[in-house]
């Protein structure tokens, strides 16, 4: 069984925030995914993680930066 089936991902466009693509003291490898239609929710989840785990400050700029690193994939 492949990962898509194991996770029960519906076919279509998904957006992904991959913390592991960026160096951090914690060597974080968190990956968060959402359907394209929930991109704003993904940005909020990524911002909450960035603040809580990595010590980033709450700001609209943080969300803008995170929105830029999100990639879209076809599942």
Backbone as CSV, one residue per row, in Angstrom:
resi,resn,N_x,N_y,N_z,CA_x,CA_y,CA_z,C_x,C_y,C_z
1,UNK,0.848,-1.180,0.000,0.000,0.000,0.000,0.893,1.242,0.000
2,UNK,0.567,2.211,-0.856,1.381,3.421,-0.911,0.928,4.437,0.142
3,UNK,1.702,5.482,0.290,1.454,6.492,1.325,0.089,7.155,1.139
4,UNK,-0.277,7.462,-0.105,-1.580,8.098,-0.354,-2.711,7.244,0.205
5,UNK,-2.644,5.952,-0.036,-3.684,5.056,0.459,-3.634,4.940,1.976
6,UNK,-2.438,4.825,2.530,-2.295,4.705,3.983,-2.866,5.918,4.706
7,UNK,-2.666,7.099,4.138,-3.157,8.327,4.765,-4.589,8.658,4.370
8,UNK,-5.126,7.954,3.388,-6.490,8.221,2.943,-6.633,9.564,2.249
9,UNK,-5.612,9.962,1.490,-5.632,11.259,0.820,-6.515,11.209,-0.418
10,UNK,-7.421,12.159,-0.522,-8.268,12.275,-1.705,-7.424,12.781,-2.870
11,UNK,-7.696,12.305,-4.072,-6.953,12.805,-5.225,-7.192,14.302,-5.426
12,UNK,-6.197,14.974,-5.964,-6.326,16.396,-6.241,-5.108,17.172,-5.802
13,UNK,-5.243,18.483,-5.773,-4.152,19.374,-5.354,-4.108,19.463,-3.830
14,UNK,-2.921,19.316,-3.291,-2.678,19.473,-1.863,-1.569,20.491,-1.693
15,UNK,-1.554,21.156,-0.561,-0.482,22.089,-0.235,0.278,21.526,0.963
16,UNK,1.594,21.765,0.941,2.477,21.141,1.926,3.423,22.176,2.515
17,UNK,3.523,22.178,3.845,4.536,22.951,4.555,5.506,21.934,5.157
18,UNK,6.770,22.027,4.783,7.775,21.053,5.207,8.855,21.752,6.012
19,UNK,8.771,21.641,7.311,9.730,22.296,8.205,11.145,21.739,8.012
20,UNK,11.239,20.496,7.587,12.534,19.857,7.395,13.376,20.466,6.288
21,UNK,12.777,21.302,5.447,13.528,21.952,4.370,14.383,23.103,4.875
22,UNK,14.212,23.452,6.143,14.914,24.609,6.696,15.722,24.193,7.911
23,UNK,16.945,24.669,8.005,17.770,24.309,9.163,17.178,24.875,10.455
24,UNK,17.250,24.078,11.505,16.809,24.553,12.817,17.622,23.853,13.890
25,UNK,17.697,24.482,15.033,18.423,23.885,16.162,17.791,22.573,16.595
26,UNK,16.488,22.436,16.386,15.763,21.246,16.828,15.758,20.140,15.785
27,UNK,16.341,20.405,14.603,16.354,19.429,13.516,14.936,18.940,13.213
28,UNK,13.999,19.862,13.167,12.579,19.573,12.989,12.305,19.004,11.600
29,UNK,11.484,17.978,11.537,11.124,17.336,10.274,9.612,17.314,10.058
30,UNK,8.873,18.172,10.748,7.420,18.186,10.649,6.967,18.543,9.234
31,UNK,5.990,17.776,8.731,5.359,18.056,7.444,3.863,18.170,7.708
32,UNK,3.262,19.253,7.204,1.818,19.474,7.367,1.222,19.594,5.965
33,UNK,0.103,18.890,5.742,-0.562,18.923,4.433,-2.027,19.285,4.593
34,UNK,-2.579,19.878,3.540,-4.006,20.188,3.499,-4.445,20.242,2.041
35,UNK,-5.727,20.009,1.783,-6.210,20.226,0.419,-5.997,21.687,0.032
36,UNK,-5.805,21.930,-1.247,-5.581,23.299,-1.747,-6.634,24.264,-1.227
37,UNK,-7.874,23.789,-1.110,-8.965,24.658,-0.656,-8.801,25.101,0.797
38,UNK,-7.897,24.470,1.541,-7.664,24.820,2.942,-6.275,25.423,3.154
39,UNK,-5.760,26.093,2.134,-4.426,26.687,2.220,-4.313,27.635,3.412
40,UNK,-5.323,28.454,3.648,-5.282,29.400,4.764,-5.167,28.662,6.099
41,UNK,-5.847,27.524,6.214,-5.751,26.726,7.438,-4.337,26.174,7.612
42,UNK,-3.727,25.775,6.508,-2.362,25.261,6.570,-1.402,26.356,7.021
43,UNK,-1.571,27.564,6.498,-0.718,28.682,6.905,-0.874,28.929,8.408
44,UNK,-2.099,28.890,8.910,-2.331,29.094,10.343,-1.674,27.997,11.185
45,UNK,-1.789,26.751,10.733,-1.169,25.634,11.463,0.357,25.757,11.447
46,UNK,0.905,26.124,10.301,2.354,26.306,10.196,2.828,27.470,11.064
47,UNK,2.041,28.536,11.120,2.403,29.685,11.964,2.378,29.291,13.436
48,UNK,1.357,28.548,13.837,1.280,28.098,15.236,2.489,27.237,15.586
49,UNK,2.885,26.356,14.684,4.066,25.518,14.912,5.329,26.381,14.999
50,UNK,5.474,27.307,14.063,6.663,28.164,14.044,6.797,28.968,15.339
51,UNK,5.667,29.436,15.853,5.700,30.224,17.091,5.968,29.335,18.308
52,UNK,5.217,28.261,18.424,5.310,27.418,19.614,6.630,26.654,19.683
53,UNK,7.044,26.075,18.570,8.214,25.193,18.588,9.516,25.934,18.300
54,UNK,9.457,26.898,17.396,10.694,27.548,16.954,10.873,28.962,17.482
55,UNK,9.906,29.463,18.247,10.071,30.757,18.896,9.851,31.973,18.015
56,UNK,9.244,31.790,16.839,8.947,32.949,15.995,7.858,33.792,16.652
57,UNK,7.858,35.067,16.353,6.886,35.995,16.917,5.645,36.069,16.042
58,UNK,4.499,36.237,16.690,3.211,36.414,16.004,3.267,37.659,15.135
59,UNK,2.976,37.499,13.831,2.924,38.667,12.952,2.330,38.287,11.601
60,UNK,1.733,39.254,10.915,1.260,39.008,9.556,2.432,38.648,8.623
61,UNK,3.599,39.207,8.884,4.780,38.914,8.070,5.153,37.432,8.155
62,UNK,5.027,36.850,9.340,5.316,35.420,9.497,4.419,34.614,8.567
63,UNK,3.138,34.919,8.540,2.202,34.192,7.677,2.526,34.394,6.196
64,UNK,2.923,35.602,5.820,3.306,35.862,4.428,4.513,35.025,4.042
65,UNK,5.495,34.963,4.932,6.705,34.172,4.667,6.364,32.692,4.559
66,UNK,5.522,32.217,5.447,5.134,30.815,5.402,4.349,30.500,4.137
67,UNK,3.474,31.396,3.742,2.692,31.184,2.527,3.603,31.028,1.305
68,UNK,4.727,31.712,1.318,5.672,31.630,0.199,6.368,30.279,0.113
69,UNK,6.573,29.599,1.245,7.306,28.331,1.223,6.408,27.116,1.017
70,UNK,5.118,27.323,1.051,4.181,26.216,0.843,4.237,25.788,-0.616
71,UNK,4.305,24.482,-0.833,4.331,23.954,-2.201,3.045,23.183,-2.470
72,UNK,2.620,23.218,-3.724,1.441,22.469,-4.143,1.891,21.173,-4.803
73,UNK,1.179,20.097,-4.494,1.472,18.801,-5.095,0.176,18.175,-5.594
74,UNK,0.297,17.289,-6.564,-0.845,16.507,-7.032,-0.814,15.157,-6.356
75,UNK,-1.937,14.756,-5.801,-2.040,13.447,-5.149,-2.963,12.580,-5.968
